[in-house]
Amino acid sequence: MDPERFVYEVKVPKERIAVIIGQKGSVKKALQEHAHIKLHVDSEEGNITLEGEDSLALYQAQGVIKAIARGFNPEIAQLLLKQDYVLEQIKLTEYANTKDSMLRLKGRVIGQKGKSRENIERLTGCFISVYGKTICIIGELAWADVAKRSVEKLLAGAMHKTVWKYLESMRRKLKSEEMGN
């Protein structure tokens, strides 16, 4: 009797397909080997089909594919294969309804010369990708939540200084909780 097989399909922007495949298929091959899955790439339609027997490994691999599709480089996306790492996604369409207002909001999150994004990444240890109509975050569970809240505060119009104070206080709180454990 054939063991149970699971299949997921992920829609990917066509310009990100080459990144998922990697140079000479290196990214695709590494993901298949690590998660013990099969990846089928339809570069015409932008569909990636993941197939395997381990539903958890398949779910993690799906997260890696989604992260690459949302602008992360494969090395950072593969952090999602670790147990405590998550991918958070914020849709800019929930905060803006015109192209100009979305650009303005992206600018608030990225900051002048990337300083705002770098600050959030530095204070949380997370990685942020601003791509298309989304802002995505990869990081350890608690820190990714703090980074997401920080970005949401910026998108809602909070002053950068207020967000940095929030990040500093959460950093102290989480560090002290980690020391207590």
C-alpha positions in Angstrom: 0.0 0.0 0.0 1.3 3.5 -1.0 2.0 5.8 2.0 -0.2 8.9 2.1 1.0 11.8 -0.1 0.4 15.4 0.3 0.3 18.1 -2.4 0.4 21.9 -2.1 0.4 24.4 -4.9 1.8 27.9 -4.6 1.3 30.7 -7.1 4.6 32.6 -7.6 5.3 35.8 -9.5 7.0 34.8 -12.8 10.0 37.0 -12.1 10.7 35.0 -8.9 10.7 31.5 -10.6 14.4 31.7 -11.5 15.3 32.5 -7.9 13.3 29.5 -6.6 15.1 27.2 -9.1 18.5 28.8 -8.4 21.7 28.6 -10.4 21.8 25.2 -12.1 18.8 24.1 -10.0 20.7 24.5 -6.7 17.9 26.1 -4.6 15.3 23.6 -5.9 17.5 20.7 -5.3 18.5 21.8 -1.8 14.9 22.3 -0.8 13.9 18.9 -2.2 16.7 17.1 -0.4 16.2 18.9 2.9 12.4 18.4 3.1 12.3 15.1 1.2 9.8 16.4 -1.3 9.3 16.8 -5.0 9.0 20.3 -6.6 7.4 20.7 -9.9 7.8 24.2 -11.5 5.5 25.5 -14.1 7.4 28.6 -15.2 4.7 29.5 -17.8 1.9 29.9 -15.3 4.0 30.7 -12.2 2.8 27.6 -10.3 5.0 25.5 -7.9 3.6 22.2 -6.9 5.1 20.5 -3.8 4.6 16.8 -3.2 5.6 14.6 -0.3 4.7 12.3 2.5 5.7 14.4 5.5 3.0 17.1 5.9 5.1 19.2 8.3 8.2 19.2 6.0 5.9 20.1 3.1 4.3 23.0 5.0 7.8 24.3 5.9 8.9 24.0 2.3 5.8 25.8 1.2 6.7 28.7 3.5 10.2 28.8 2.0 8.7 29.1 -1.5 6.2 31.8 -0.4 9.1 33.7 1.2 11.2 33.6 -2.0 8.1 34.6 -4.0 7.7 37.6 -1.7 11.2 38.9 -2.3 13.5 37.1 0.2 16.7 35.6 -1.0 16.8 31.8 -0.7 19.3 31.7 2.2 17.0 33.9 4.4 13.9 32.0 3.3 15.4 28.7 4.3 15.4 29.9 7.9 11.8 28.9 7.8 12.9 25.3 7.8 14.0 25.8 11.4 11.4 25.0 14.1 10.9 28.5 15.7 11.0 30.6 12.6 7.8 32.1 11.0 6.8 34.1 8.0 4.5 37.1 8.7 2.8 39.0 5.9 1.2 42.4 5.9 -0.9 43.4 2.9 -0.5 47.1 2.0 -3.9 47.1 0.5 -5.3 47.1 4.1 -3.6 50.4 4.7 -3.7 52.2 1.3 -6.0 52.1 -1.7 -4.0 54.0 -4.3 -0.6 53.3 -5.8 0.8 56.7 -4.5 -0.3 56.0 -0.9 1.2 52.5 -1.1 4.5 54.0 -2.3 4.4 56.5 0.5 3.8 53.7 3.1 6.6 51.6 1.6 8.8 54.6 2.0 7.9 55.0 5.7 8.8 51.3 6.4 12.0 51.4 4.3 13.1 54.8 5.5 15.7 57.1 4.1 18.5 55.0 2.7 16.9 51.9 4.2 17.5 53.1 7.8 14.0 52.4 9.1 13.9 48.8 7.9 17.5 48.2 9.1 16.5 49.5 12.5 13.6 47.1 12.8 15.8 44.2 11.6 18.6 45.1 14.0 16.4 45.5 17.0 14.4 42.3 16.4 16.8 40.0 14.6 14.2 39.6 11.8 14.4 40.1 8.1 12.0 42.3 6.2 11.1 42.3 2.5 9.0 45.0 0.9 7.8 43.5 -2.4 4.8 44.3 -4.5 1.8 45.0 -2.3 3.2 43.2 0.7 5.6 43.5 3.5 6.9 40.2 4.8 8.9 39.4 7.9 11.0 36.3 8.7 12.2 35.7 12.2 11.8 33.8 15.5 8.2 33.7 16.6 8.2 36.3 19.4 10.5 38.7 17.5 8.6 38.3 14.2 5.4 39.4 16.1 7.2 42.5 17.5 8.6 43.4 14.1 5.1 43.0 12.5 3.5 45.2 15.1 6.3 47.8 14.5 5.6 47.8 10.8 1.9 48.0 11.4 2.4 51.0 13.7 4.4 52.8 10.9 1.8 51.9 8.3 -0.9 53.3 10.6 1.0 56.6 10.9 2.9 56.4 14.1 6.0 58.5 14.4 9.3 56.6 13.8 10.5 57.8 17.2 7.5 56.2 18.9 8.1 52.9 17.1 11.8 52.9 18.1 10.8 53.4 21.7 8.3 50.5 21.4 11.0 48.3 19.9 13.5 49.2 22.6 11.0 48.4 25.4 10.0 45.1 23.8 13.6 44.2 23.3 14.3 44.8 27.0 11.2 42.8 27.9 11.9 39.8 25.7 15.6 39.7 26.7 14.7 39.7 30.4 12.1 36.9 29.7 14.8 34.9 27.8 17.2 35.3 30.8 14.5 34.2 33.2 14.0 30.9 31.3 
